[in-house]
Amino acid sequence: MRHRLSLLAALLILPLGAARADAPMILLDPGQLPFDLGPGHPANSPARQSNSPNAAWNSASNTANSSSARENQPTNPENEQRLIITSDGGVVGYYATNAGGVLNLFDTHGRRVAYRPARGTRSLFTTSGDWCGTVDDSGGGMILGMTGSCAARFRN
């Protein structure tokens, strides 16, 4: 319940001009998440094969995850409708889903920062495979809840 309230609060502080497909990014404390959303749940474990950065669809070597693929490029006009925004209205990146269903998160320069595997979890993982946060897309929109260290990767 507390998690849902914080997500609702994040929506209320978003800038009014945010496009509907934009994804707000909020900071979270993994210790405050319900067990089923946190890194301790087996489905969200970085050690789970389907969550691994070496799994075929998650892999950086898969061209579908590369920023050189047209659908992942920062210059792709479609990505202007899939921005990752902060509570103060700043744009830190964009997201794109590959053909296998993996949600890829890129910084504004097109560098892949994190991903959510296609199935079995709502968790985000860094490109090195560390647990990074969670995605709430149950209400028609999408909210990205991230740890501070993961969010900082968008600014480096």
C-alpha positions in Angstrom: 0.0 0.0 0.0 2.8 2.4 0.9 4.4 1.7 -2.5 1.2 2.5 -4.3 0.8 5.7 -2.4 4.3 6.9 -3.2 3.7 6.1 -6.9 0.5 8.2 -6.7 2.4 11.0 -5.1 4.9 10.9 -7.9 2.2 11.3 -10.4 0.8 14.3 -8.6 4.1 16.2 -8.7 4.8 15.6 -12.4 4.8 18.7 -14.6 1.5 19.3 -16.3 3.1 19.2 -19.8 4.4 15.7 -19.5 3.2 13.5 -22.4 1.1 10.6 -21.7 3.6 8.0 -22.8 6.5 9.6 -20.8 7.6 7.6 -17.8 8.3 9.4 -14.6 11.3 8.2 -12.6 11.1 8.2 -8.9 13.7 7.2 -6.3 13.0 4.3 -4.1 14.4 2.4 -1.1 14.4 -1.3 -1.9 13.9 -2.0 1.8 10.5 -0.2 1.7 9.1 -2.2 -1.2 6.7 -5.1 -0.8 8.6 -8.4 -1.0 7.1 -9.3 -4.5 8.6 -6.1 -6.0 12.0 -6.1 -4.3 15.3 -7.7 -5.1 14.8 -10.5 -2.5 12.0 -12.2 -4.4 13.3 -15.1 -6.5 11.6 -13.8 -9.7 13.5 -10.5 -9.2 16.9 -12.0 -8.5 19.8 -11.0 -10.7 21.0 -14.6 -10.4 17.9 -15.9 -12.2 18.9 -16.9 -15.7 16.1 -15.0 -17.5 17.1 -11.8 -15.7 20.8 -12.2 -16.6 22.5 -9.6 -18.9 23.8 -12.7 -20.7 20.4 -14.0 -21.6 19.9 -13.7 -25.4 17.2 -11.0 -25.4 18.8 -9.0 -22.5 22.4 -9.2 -23.9 24.2 -6.0 -24.9 25.6 -8.0 -27.8 22.0 -8.4 -29.2 21.6 -5.7 -31.8 18.0 -5.2 -30.7 19.4 -3.6 -27.5 22.0 -1.4 -29.2 21.6 2.3 -29.6 22.8 1.8 -33.2 19.4 0.1 -33.9 17.1 2.8 -35.4 14.3 2.2 -32.9 16.8 2.8 -30.0 18.5 5.9 -31.3 18.0 9.2 -29.5 17.3 10.8 -32.9 14.3 8.5 -33.6 11.2 10.7 -33.4 9.2 8.0 -31.7 11.6 8.1 -28.7 10.5 11.8 -28.1 7.2 10.3 -27.0 8.9 7.8 -24.5 10.9 10.1 -22.3 12.1 9.3 -18.8 11.4 12.4 -16.7 12.2 13.4 -13.2 9.9 15.0 -10.7 11.2 18.5 -11.6 10.5 17.9 -15.3 14.0 17.1 -16.4 14.5 14.6 -19.1 17.2 12.0 -18.3 16.6 9.5 -21.1 14.0 7.5 -23.0 12.8 3.9 -23.3 12.2 1.5 -26.1 11.0 -2.1 -26.2 12.8 -4.6 -28.4 11.1 -7.3 -30.5 11.6 -9.9 -27.7 9.7 -7.7 -25.3 12.7 -6.4 -23.3 12.2 -2.8 -22.0 15.5 -0.9 -22.6 16.3 2.3 -20.8 18.7 4.7 -22.5 20.2 8.0 -21.3 19.8 11.1 -23.5 23.0 10.2 -25.5 21.7 6.8 -26.4 23.7 4.8 -23.9 21.8 1.8 -22.6 21.6 2.1 -18.8 19.1 -0.6 -17.7 16.6 -3.1 -18.9 13.6 -5.1 -17.8 13.4 -8.7 -19.0 10.4 -9.6 -21.2 8.8 -12.0 -18.8 8.7 -13.1 -15.2 9.6 -9.9 -13.4 8.8 -6.2 -13.1 12.4 -5.5 -12.0 15.0 -3.3 -13.7 18.6 -4.4 -14.0 21.7 -2.5 -14.9 23.6 -3.6 -18.0 26.0 -5.4 -15.7 23.1 -7.3 -14.1 22.6 -5.6 -10.8 19.1 -5.1 -9.4 18.2 -1.5 -10.2 14.5 -0.9 -9.5 11.0 -1.8 -10.6 8.4 -0.8 -13.2 4.8 -0.1 -12.4 2.8 -0.3 -15.6 -0.5 -1.5 -14.1 -2.4 1.8 -14.3 -2.2 2.4 -18.1 1.0 4.5 -17.8 4.4 3.5 -16.6 6.4 4.6 -13.6 10.0 3.7 -13.1 11.0 3.3 -9.5 14.8 3.3 -9.2 17.5 3.1 -6.6 19.7 6.3 -6.3 22.7 4.5 -7.8 20.7 3.4 -10.8 19.2 6.9 -11.4 22.7 8.4 -11.2 23.7 6.3 -14.2 21.5 8.5 -16.4 23.5 11.5 -15.5 27.0 10.0 -15.9 
